[in-house]
Amino acid sequence: MDVVNVITKGTIKGKFMGFKSYTTFEFTDGQKWRQNDTKFLHHYAFNPEAQITQKEGKYYLEVKDVSETVEVRRLK
């Protein structure tokens, strides 16, 4: 059974254009996370709710109303 831990919940600051190779996502609380793979998905949202989860030692970004997740790493 896979254990998933929620690391942080919040709001992505400004425009969210989806996933694109190595994009940096900034949360309104100042945290910055960078996409860690080359997944591409177009989805536009402004200040979307999001959360970072941890599963098997890796971190993932989940964005409200987006069916896919993407692996990320923390920058700040």
N, C-alpha and C positions, 0 to 999 in steps of 0.2 A: 504494500500500500504506500503510495506516494504522499509524503507530508508536505503541505504548502503553507508557508508562513507569510503573513502580510507584514512587510517591513515598514511601509509608510503609505498613507493615503493623502491625497491633496488635489490640487488643480494645476494643470499645465498652463503656464503663463502665455497669454496671447494666442496667436494662430497655431493650430495643430494641422499639419498637412499630410499626416500619415507617416508611414515608415519608408525610409530611403537610406541606403547605405551610410552607416556611421553618423546618423543625425544626432544632435544634442538636444535634449529635452530639459527645459528649465521649469521647475515648479514655483508657485508663487511664494513659497517659504525660502527660496534661494537654493534649494538642492538642484544639482545638475547631474543628469544621467545621459550616457552616450549609448546609442544603439551599437551592439557588439557583433552584428552580422549584416549580411547584404540583402535581407528581406525587403521587398518593395510592396507597398500597399497604399493606395491613395484614399484618403478620408479627410474631409475638411471639418473642423470644429473650432470654435473660439472659446478659450478657457475651459476645456473639457475636464471633467473629473477623471482621476486616474489613480492607480496604485502600483506599487512595486511589491512583487512577491518573490520569495526565495523557494526554490525547489531543487533538491539534489546539489546544493552548493552554488547554483547559478541564480541570477536575478532576472526577473522578467517584468516588463511594463505592460500593464493592462489599462486600456482606455475605454471609458464608457461608450457604448454603442459600436465598438469595434470588436469583431469576432476573433481576430487574430491577436496573438501576443508576440513580443519581440524580446530577445535577450539583450540586457543592458549591463553597463558597469557604471559605478558612481564616480563622478569627477569632483564634485564638491558637496 
